[in-house]
Amino acid sequence: MWAYTVQQFRDLSPGVRRFIATESLFGIGSGIFNLILNLHLLDLGVSKGEIGRITSLGALIMGLASLPAGLVVKYVGRKTMLVGGMLLAFLALILFGLGTGIGTITAAQVVWSLSITAIVNSEIQLIFEYCRSKKEETSAYSLLFAIFTLFTGIGTWLGGYLPLWLPGHSTVYQYAFFVAGGCLGLSGLLRGVLLPTAPDKTASGASTAKAPGAPAKPKSKHAFSFLVLLSLLIFISGFTFSMLNPFLNVILKFRFGMEDGQISGLLALSGFFFFAGSLLMPYVLERWGSRRTFFILFVYNALVVALMALSMPASVFAGLLLIRGAGFTMLNNLMDSECMSAVAEEDRNLFAGMRTVSRSIGNTIASFWAGYLLAGNHNALPFVLTGLALLTGFGVYAWFVQGKLDRRLGAQG
């Protein structure tokens, strides 16, 4: 598999390789932030319920801003939107580090949500724009996410020790926000300099498929319904992510009494399993095919999270957390890459907005619900609900999406 991955990287377009190379700093900054945010808020006296509400507010803002962002990206360009979003993320992390009151924290969350909205509504379309084929799109997405998760794991490990090396004043986590912000800001600047400015095929007047001045072809109800079905699948993906992932540090701290260093070490190791899953996904997809891979990954993930709901020693839970990481990453990478690849180039900006709205709604519902459950010490229920959501997602895929996705990808292949 390693030789297969190396060959994949060598065959990538120059723009794709530069995109992937600059993902490392983004991953480190994100890993530090993901670990320390909830712990920082708890030290400031913010309750678990309030943390859930702040997290759900961020997801709600992403949902509200995503469709307008999908329109804006047509005019400013995907690269400009991506770089601007990363610089906004830098600003958000500085605000998180400086703020101690709920107002400043909320403002930082708003800026962070807007930054992520800009990033997710431009990054996949942009890297796919640099690709020369559908096969390269799948490889590019998988390798991008592999690098992101690997360096997110490194950032998560750093996040557990930066408070010891650079203790802040408001909380011990304060200066770690500044380190994370520096990583994201530098990553944005490097992408602004290094990434090529590819012509946006969906920009006004840029399409070569119609004569200048010709009216845009109206989108058929069939094409739009296909985007809606894909968005429904992404909604379930967002729900399953936010029911657990943003709160794993809280679960480990209060359910098993782990220290910050232990938490960061386990989550960093989990990041390595994310990395392995990302590398493995295109290899498995090429050999098993989309349909069989979807089926196995849905069932696998539902089974693992159901087991995690049971009472068990911390060591057993940690083992399940690690193997869940690889399978969860493979499933989400498969959904994101296959869905975007199945969408026509001229519809990708629209679908990116719809995808982010759908994922944000799922994130909002799950984050609020998970915060409420954890505040009531219902530690097993988030895992049960995640398993049920995964089974529902498989039903949606099998009954409504599978045939349409197969036909669309077959026509493009």
C-alpha positions in Angstrom: 0.0 0.0 0.0 2.9 2.4 0.8 4.3 2.0 -2.7 0.8 2.7 -4.1 0.5 5.9 -2.1 4.0 7.1 -3.1 3.1 6.6 -6.8 -0.2 8.4 -6.2 1.7 11.5 -4.9 4.2 11.4 -7.8 1.4 11.4 -10.3 -0.3 14.5 -8.9 -0.5 17.8 -10.7 1.9 20.5 -9.4 -0.9 22.6 -8.0 -2.2 19.6 -6.0 1.2 18.8 -4.6 1.7 22.4 -3.4 -1.8 22.4 -1.9 -1.1 19.2 0.1 2.4 20.4 1.2 0.9 23.5 2.8 -1.7 21.5 4.7 0.7 20.6 7.4 0.7 23.9 9.2 -3.1 24.1 8.9 -3.3 20.7 10.5 -0.9 21.6 13.4 -2.9 24.8 14.2 -6.2 23.0 14.0 -5.0 20.1 16.3 -3.8 22.5 19.0 -7.1 24.5 18.8 -9.4 21.4 18.9 -7.7 20.1 22.0 -7.4 23.2 24.1 -10.7 25.1 23.3 -13.1 23.2 25.6 -10.5 22.8 28.3 -9.8 26.6 28.2 -13.5 27.3 28.4 -13.9 25.0 31.4 -11.1 26.7 33.2 -12.7 30.1 32.5 -15.8 28.7 34.3 -18.0 28.1 31.2 -20.3 25.1 31.9 -20.5 22.1 29.6 -24.0 23.1 28.6 -22.8 26.6 27.6 -19.9 24.9 25.6 -22.5 22.9 23.7 -24.5 26.1 22.9 -21.4 28.0 21.8 -20.4 25.0 19.5 -23.9 24.8 18.1 -23.9 28.6 17.5 -20.8 28.2 15.4 -22.3 25.4 13.4 -25.5 27.5 12.9 -23.5 30.5 11.6 -21.7 28.2 9.1 -25.0 27.0 7.9 -26.4 30.5 7.4 -23.3 31.8 5.8 -22.6 28.9 3.4 -25.0 29.6 0.6 -23.9 33.3 0.4 -20.3 32.1 0.5 -21.1 29.8 -2.5 -22.2 32.9 -4.4 -19.3 35.1 -3.3 -16.7 32.5 -4.3 -17.9 32.8 -8.0 -16.7 36.4 -8.0 -13.6 36.5 -5.8 -12.3 33.2 -6.8 -11.6 30.0 -4.9 -8.0 30.7 -4.0 -8.8 34.2 -2.7 -11.7 32.8 -0.6 -9.4 30.0 0.8 -6.6 32.4 1.8 -9.0 34.9 3.2 -10.6 32.2 5.3 -7.3 31.1 6.7 -6.4 34.6 7.7 -9.7 35.0 9.4 -9.0 31.8 11.3 -5.8 33.4 12.6 -7.8 36.4 13.8 -10.3 34.1 15.6 -7.6 32.3 17.5 -6.0 35.6 18.7 -9.5 36.6 20.0 -9.9 33.3 21.8 -6.6 33.8 23.5 -7.3 37.4 24.5 -10.9 37.0 25.6 -12.1 36.0 29.0 -15.7 37.0 29.0 -18.6 35.2 27.2 -19.0 38.1 24.8 -15.5 38.0 23.5 -15.6 34.2 23.3 -18.8 34.3 21.3 -17.3 36.9 19.0 -14.3 34.7 18.5 -16.6 31.7 17.7 -18.4 33.8 15.1 -15.2 34.8 13.4 -13.9 31.2 13.5 -17.2 29.9 12.0 -17.0 32.5 9.2 -13.4 31.5 8.5 -14.2 27.8 8.3 -17.2 28.6 6.1 -14.8 30.4 3.6 -12.4 27.5 3.7 -14.8 24.6 3.2 -16.6 26.5 0.4 -13.4 26.8 -1.6 -10.8 24.2 -0.7 -12.2 21.0 -2.3 -13.4 22.8 -5.4 -9.9 24.4 -5.7 -7.9 21.3 -5.3 -10.2 19.4 -7.7 -9.8 22.3 -10.1 -6.0 21.5 -10.2 -6.8 17.8 -10.9 -6.7 16.3 -14.4 -9.1 13.3 -13.9 -11.6 11.9 -11.5 -9.1 9.3 -10.3 -6.7 12.2 -9.4 -9.5 13.9 -7.5 -10.0 10.9 -5.3 -6.3 10.6 -4.7 -5.9 14.3 -4.1 -8.7 14.4 -1.5 -7.4 11.4 0.3 -3.8 12.6 0.5 -4.9 16.1 1.5 -7.0 14.7 4.4 -4.2 12.2 5.3 -1.7 15.1 5.7 -4.3 17.1 7.6 -5.1 14.4 10.0 -1.4 13.4 10.5 -0.4 16.9 11.4 -3.6 17.5 13.4 -2.5 14.6 15.5 0.9 16.3 16.0 -0.9 19.5 16.9 -3.1 17.7 19.3 0.0 16.2 21.0 1.5 19.7 21.2 -1.7 21.1 22.6 -1.3 18.9 25.6 2.2 20.2 26.4 2.2 23.8 25.2 0.3 24.8 28.4 3.2 23.4 30.4 5.9 25.0 28.3 4.1 28.3 27.7 1.5 28.8 30.5 -0.8 31.7 29.9 -2.4 34.2 32.3 -6.2 33.9 31.9 -5.7 30.1 31.8 -2.7 27.9 31.1 -4.0 27.4 27.6 -4.0 31.1 26.6 -0.6 31.2 24.7 -1.3 27.9 22.9 -4.0 29.8 21.0 -1.4 32.2 19.7 0.8 29.4 18.5 -2.1 27.8 16.7 -3.1 31.1 15.2 0.5 31.6 13.9 0.4 28.2 12.2 -2.9 29.0 10.4 -1.8 32.5 9.4 1.5 31.2 8.0 -0.3 28.5 6.1 -2.6 31.0 4.6 0.2 33.3 3.5 2.1 30.4 2.0 -0.9 29.3 0.0 -1.4 32.8 -1.2 2.1 32.8 -2.6 2.6 29.2 -3.7 -0.7 28.0 -5.1 -1.3 28.7 -8.8 -4.3 30.8 -9.8 -6.2 28.4 -12.0 -9.0 29.8 -14.1 -12.3 29.3 -12.3 -14.5 27.4 -14.8 -17.6 28.5 -13.0 -16.8 32.2 -12.8 -18.9 34.6 -14.7 -17.8 34.5 -18.3 -15.2 31.8 -17.8 -17.1 28.9 -19.0 -16.1 27.6 -22.4 -19.3 25.7 -22.8 -21.4 28.6 -24.0 -20.9 31.7 -26.2 -20.2 35.1 -24.5 -23.5 36.7 -23.4 -25.5 33.5 -23.7 -27.9 33.0 -20.8 -27.1 30.3 -18.2 -28.8 27.0 -18.7 -31.6 26.5 -16.1 -30.9 23.7 -13.7 -33.3 20.8 -14.1 -35.4 19.5 -11.2 -33.7 16.2 -11.6 -30.2 17.7 -11.3 -31.2 19.8 -8.2 -32.9 16.8 -6.5 -29.6 14.9 -6.9 -27.7 17.7 -5.1 -30.4 17.6 -2.3 -29.9 13.8 -1.9 -26.2 14.2 -1.6 -26.7 17.0 0.9 -28.9 14.8 3.0 -26.0 12.3 3.2 -23.7 15.1 4.2 -26.2 16.2 6.9 -25.9 12.8 8.5 -22.1 12.9 8.2 -22.1 16.3 10.1 -24.4 14.9 12.8 -22.3 11.8 13.5 -19.1 14.0 13.6 -20.4 16.6 16.0 -22.2 14.2 18.3 -18.8 12.9 19.4 -15.7 14.5 18.0 -15.8 18.0 19.6 -16.5 16.5 23.0 -14.0 13.6 23.1 -11.6 15.6 25.3 -14.5 16.3 27.7 -15.6 12.6 27.7 -12.1 11.4 28.4 -11.6 14.0 31.2 -14.8 13.3 33.0 -15.8 9.7 32.2 -12.3 8.3 32.7 -10.6 11.0 34.8 -7.7 11.4 32.3 -5.1 14.2 32.6 -4.5 16.7 29.8 -1.3 15.0 28.8 -3.0 11.6 28.6 -5.9 13.1 26.6 -3.6 14.8 24.1 -1.5 11.7 23.7 -4.5 9.5 23.0 -6.1 12.0 20.6 -2.8 12.5 18.8 -2.5 8.7 18.4 -6.0 8.7 17.1 -4.9 11.3 14.6 -2.4 8.7 13.3 -5.2 6.3 12.7 -7.1 9.1 10.9 -4.0 9.4 8.7 -3.8 5.7 8.0 -7.5 5.6 7.1 -7.1 8.4 4.7 -4.2 6.7 2.9 -6.0 3.4 2.9 -9.3 4.7 1.4 -8.3 5.1 -2.3 -6.5 1.8 -2.2 -9.7 0.0 -0.8 -12.0 2.0 -3.1 -10.0 0.9 -6.2 -10.3 -2.8 -5.2 -13.7 -3.0 -3.7 -15.6 -0.4 -5.6 -17.8 2.4 -4.2 -20.9 0.4 -3.4 -19.2 -2.4 -1.4 -16.9 0.1 0.4 -19.8 2.3 1.5 -21.7 -0.8 2.9 -18.7 -2.1 4.9 -17.7 1.3 6.3 -21.3 2.2 7.4 -21.7 -1.2 9.3 -18.2 -1.1 10.8 -18.6 2.4 12.2 -22.1 1.8 13.6 -20.8 -1.4 15.3 -17.8 0.3 16.9 -19.7 3.3 18.3 -22.3 1.0 19.7 -19.6 -0.9 21.6 -18.2 2.4 22.9 -21.5 3.1 24.7 -20.9 0.1 27.0 -19.3 0.4 30.4 -15.6 -0.6 30.1 -12.1 0.2 31.3 -10.3 3.2 29.9 -7.8 1.0 28.0 -10.6 -0.8 26.1 -12.3 2.4 25.3 -9.0 3.9 24.0 -8.6 0.9 21.7 -12.1 1.3 20.3 -11.5 5.0 19.9 -8.4 4.3 17.8 -9.9 1.8 15.4 -13.0 4.0 15.1 -10.7 6.8 13.9 -9.6 4.9 10.8 -13.0 3.7 9.8 -14.7 7.1 10.5 -12.2 8.9 8.4 -12.5 6.5 5.6 -16.3 6.8 5.5 -16.3 10.6 5.6 -13.6 10.9 3.0 -15.5 8.6 0.8 -18.7 10.5 1.1 -17.1 13.9 0.5 -14.9 12.9 -2.4 -17.4 10.7 -4.2 -20.2 13.2 -3.8 -18.1 16.2 -5.1 -16.7 14.1 -7.9 -20.2 13.1 -9.0 -21.3 16.8 -9.3 -20.7 18.6 -12.5 -18.0 21.3 -12.5 -20.5 24.1 -13.1 -22.5 22.9 -10.0 -19.7 22.5 -7.6 -19.8 26.0 -6.0 -23.5 25.5 -5.4 -23.1 22.1 -4.0 -20.3 23.3 -1.8 -22.7 25.8 -0.2 -25.5 23.2 0.1 -23.0 20.7 1.5 -21.8 23.1 4.2 -25.4 24.1 5.1 -26.4 20.5 5.5 -23.3 19.6 7.5 -23.8 22.7 9.7 -27.4 21.8 10.4 -26.3 18.4 11.4 -23.4 19.8 13.5 -25.7 22.3 15.2 -28.3 19.7 16.2 -25.7 17.2 17.4 -23.5 19.8 19.2 -26.5 21.2 21.2 -27.9 17.7 21.9 -24.5 16.3 23.0 -23.8 19.3 25.3 -27.1 18.8 26.9 -26.6 15.0 27.3 -23.1 15.4 28.8 -24.2 18.2 31.1 -26.7 15.6 32.5 -23.9 13.0 32.7 -25.6 10.8 30.1 -22.2 9.7 28.7 -23.3 6.6 26.8 -26.2 8.3 24.8 -24.0 10.3 22.4 -22.5 7.0 21.2 -25.9 5.3 20.9 -27.3 8.2 18.9 -24.3 8.2 16.6 -24.8 4.5 15.8 -28.4 5.1 15.0 -27.5 8.0 12.8 -25.0 5.9 10.9 -27.6 3.2 10.3 -30.0 5.9 9.0 -27.2 7.2 6.8 -26.8 3.8 5.3 -30.5 3.5 4.6 -30.5 6.9 2.8 -27.5 5.9 0.8 -28.8 2.4 -0.2 -32.3 3.5 -1.0 -32.0 6.9 -2.5 -28.4 7.8 -3.4 -26.5 4.7 -4.4 -28.0 4.2 -7.9 -27.9 7.9 -8.8 -24.3 8.1 -7.6 -23.2 5.0 -9.5 -24.8 6.3 -12.8 -23.3 9.8 -12.4 -19.8 8.6 -11.6 -20.0 6.0 -14.4 -21.0 8.6 -16.9 -18.0 10.8 -15.9 -15.6 7.9 -15.8 
